[in-house]
Amino acid sequence: MPATADIAPVKAQLENYVRKEAESRGEMLPAWNSYTFQFQGQTLEGRKVIFVNGFCSKPPPDADKQVVLVLDGGACYFRAYWDSATQSFAGLQFNGHA
């Protein structure tokens, strides 16, 4: 689990980043306050990153212990990576549409 201080810059830039990406891809986001976020420290191609899992459904009871994975659902569900070294996002994926 990343420290609160490590997550602060991610949270500060997340909404703007996701909105810009959604707009450029023609995705419609639900209300931002409907999202729940999970943050997890990972290594991606040898770099330390923070994995961000965003979802707009009610979190399951074990969401504090397990990453929530959902198929389909469009922009209601996304995953992003924050590069700790560059202090910027290193990618984002929205779920597909069934």
Helices and strands as residue ranges (DSSP letters): H 4-25, G 32-34, E 36-44, E 47-55, G 74-76, E 77-83, E 88-94
